[in-house]
Amino acid sequence: MPTPPKSLRNMRKHLTNSERESRRAAERKLKRAKRTYVRAPSWLSDDARRIFESTKEKMRGIGLLDSLDTETLALYADAIAKYQVLASCNTVDLKQAQSAQAWSRLALSYAEKLGISPTARARLAKKVAEQRPVDDFEQLLDDVTDFVNDGDGQ
């Protein structure tokens, strides 16, 4: 799994002023100016569409869902719907059990990518907890560092 991008305020490494400003500019480009709408794709089955809408409502409070995530959420909903069909069958054979297990693994991997699995939410909570406000001393050190960097012509 790729490392999630860090925002400038979460970075702990030293950046020059030009690196810091280019990072700020890149982060501004990624922010949405207006609210985005996430709609279920037309190829989803009725069961998967219900799961899609239910999950979308549950994710509203997290603030992570974007229109770019529509297909990933649709694939998650489709995997859950197919798993539910296989899990609800009264007859159990080896092939059916393997298929159900494969769909459950697929659904869990999409949940992880969407940030809705327990471990993904724990990582998000940790990042939020690590975001502490800058105290006066840290701000003074940043100001001195900026002054020194600007004074050296960097």
N, C-alpha and C positions, 0 to 999 in steps of 0.2 A: 504494500500500500504506500503511495507516495506521501511524503511529508506535507502536511497542510501548510499553506503560506502563513507567515507571521505578519501581523500588522506592525507598523513602525513603533507604536507605543508598547508593544510586547517584546521588542527586540532588546537584547542585552549586550550585543556586541557594539563596538565603537564604529560609528559611521562619520565620514567627513560631511561637511555641510552640503556639498553637492550631492553626495549619495543620499543624505537625509531628505533633501528637497526633491530629488527624482523619485524617491520612494513615496513621499507624500503625494506627488502628482499622480503616480500610478494608482495609489489607493483611492484618490478622488475620482479617477476614471471608472473604477469598479463600483462605486456607490450608485444606487438607483436614485434618480431625481423624483420619480413618482412611484406609486404603488403598482406592483405587478399582479397579474391575475393568472392563476394556475387552473387550467381546464383539462379534464380527462380527455385523452385521445379517443377518437371514434372507434378504434380497433379493440378497445377493452370490452370484455363480456359484462353482463349486468352485475354479476357477483363481484368482479374485479372493480367495476365502477363504484359500487357501494364502499368497498374497502378503500379505494382511492380517495373518495370524498371524506370518509370517516378519518383517515390518516391525515389528510390535509387540514381538517378542522382541529385535530389534536396537535398538529405542528404549528398552528397559528401563534401560540404563545412563545415558541422558541425563537421565532424570527429568522430562521435559516432558509426557509423554502423560497425559491425564486422560480421564475418561468423557465429557466434553464434546467431545472430539476424535474420538469414534467415527465420526461421519458423514464427517468430513473424511478420516480414514484410510481409510474404506470407499470413498469416491470416488477417492482416490489408487490404491488397490488395483484398483478396477474399471478405471480409465484405463490402468494398467500392463498388466492382463490383455488389454484390447482392443487395445492397441498390440502386444503380443506376438503375438496372433493375426494381425494385419495384417502384421507384420514377418516372420512365418514362412512366408507364402505365397510359392511359387516364381514365380508369375506377377505381374508388376508392370505396372499401368496407372496412368495419371495420377490418376484418381479415388482409387484405393487408396493411392497414395503421399501424396496430400493428406490423406486421412483418417488415415493413420498419423502424419503430421506433426502434425495437429491433436491427436490423442490424446497424443502425446509432449509437446507444449506444455502441455496440460492437466495431465498427470502432474507435470511440472516445477513448475507453479504450485502444485499441492497439496503437493509436497515442500518448496517454499519456505515455505509457510504452516505446515507441521508442524515445520519446523526440521531437516529431514534432508537438505537439499541442501548441497553444499560451501560455498556462500556463507553460508547460514543458520548452519551450524556455525561458520564463521569469525567471524561476528558474535557468536555466543554465547561463543566462546573469548575474544574481545576483551573482552567485558563481564566475564567471570570474571577475566581478567588485570588489568582496571582496578580490581577490588575489592581494595583494599589495606587492611590493618588500620590503624586510627587510632592514630597515635603519641601519646605523652604530651603533647607541645606542642599538637597539634590538640585533644586532649581538654580541656586547660586553656583554650584559646580558646573552645571550645564552652561550657564551664562559665561563663566570664566573660560570654559573650554571653547565655546564659540568665539569669544574675544581673542583667545590665543590663536585659534585656527585662522581667524580673519587677519590677525596681525602678522602671521607668517606668510600671508599671500596664498594660502591654500584654498 
